[in-house]
């Protein structure tokens, strides 16, 4: 029992980190709100499903196309919606949230619900760790999640583009004076975030069905992880993912499966009341509260 | 285009700009409080009379089905005005459903478990709904902007899931078979009256000294603090006012539908009021009413197509916030008070 909890808690934590990385990159590191994140995640799932099942494209190609297409959509979202309300933070939130809502509810209206909407697993089978069976897909999730988290850390700390991402969130004017085109960088950041959402969807969704409601859950989980970890901190995202991941699995085992999401929601509330800048956040520690 | 128009500045290619000037009648009827003609009096009196007349007359002439549409438009108008009010105090909420749902459940509980009559459960639902929400949000009053918005987004979702998980208060089934209103006319005129009271009450409140403090909190909370005013106390009061009005809508809808359940916390009640207020025009309250009476009937036409309502709302929200952020009301008001003409611009160099 304990072993199962530890292993599945670990997998769940990596899933949360994976889901939150894209949101963290856009919202946390570059300071651009993209509340259509959950919708882009679900959209990527459906797009890849359509590529595979309707257009009969091989899985690997379909997955790559899905990621590129979602990233492109992210850039379009920035160019046509976000750019015009940039700087008005609440308009950013409302506009992107509206876009996400429109995408998700559109899928619901078009009837994209049912048991046939699943993505294929990468490799079939399972292995035994101790006394616990764990399927290959979850191992893939762990592998890709860890790689991405480490990659993102190095990307944001040791590449020019990554440093520019952080720069525009810290001080946009200074960034401009150093020759960083903040609109361009923000657009790339939204596109990268959307691409990461698609990647996360392709890796994670094979565990279950693609459903519209997943979009809302993903957004809440990503928000929870990013807020608790603190905006702008990759380490914080990983740490917070583990905190919430284990809390979810434990409460699921002890109380019931319904409580999984409630844990995330309560976590957001508690951290916003106690320490709005998050566990590892350094940005805007004073600005958002009086 | 530029070549063909008459040139005002001689041989140089004409540069022109649009000039907006107040209409004479506005200037005459605006500051001087001695209106001298019926034309001027009507100019001032007609715009505020439009909602009053419409809300009093429409219930009499509409068929039953469109009466229900009017009712839901009125409810969303009130929710949107409450959102607008909170937004003009600097508390932008992404979860009006919280206030709505709490009010609905309080009224439902009072009716279902205590058997209180309608005329008691709605006022109590309003009062306690407002109080409960204010107390819940007290710890986050110090947050502002996006962080406050996130809390309000999260709370109704959490309540929905807690009710689902614990099965309290009827769980997923909700509380059914509640008392309804004695007759549909009371139903319609009650909400109509509340729309008018909220509209004119809020407009008046925001121009009073009290409203000035509230606006000050939105614009620069620190300077209000340094004026020696306790902004948390003001924010709590504003939250109670805004919350209680939403809670009234919840309690009212509970008795109209004779049912209260998890849908009371649904995202619809959060996003529709925002869309309504943004489409109509923020900060004027009249815009919220206008928006509700445009969007709700419009979405009725799409009813046959399925659940497109939310899509329509979300898209119009995005469209307006990006393309016409001022909203319809500000646009119409400008056209009413001002006229525009092209004037030539002299070259500065």
Interface residues (C-beta under 8 A of the other chain):
Chain A: X33 X80 X81 X84 X85 X89 X90 X91 X93 X94 X95 X97 X98 X99 X101 X102 X105 X106 X108 X109 X216 X220 X223 X227 X255 X256 X258 X259 X261 X262 X265 X266 X268 X269 X272 X273 X276 X288 X289 X290
Chain B: X92 X94 X139 X140 X142 X143 X144 X145 X146 X147 X149 X150 X151 X154 X155 X157 X158 X161 X162 X164 X165 X221 X222 X225 X231 X267 X271 X274 X275 X278 X305 X306 X307 X308 X310 X311 X314 X315 X317 X318 X321 X322 X323 X325
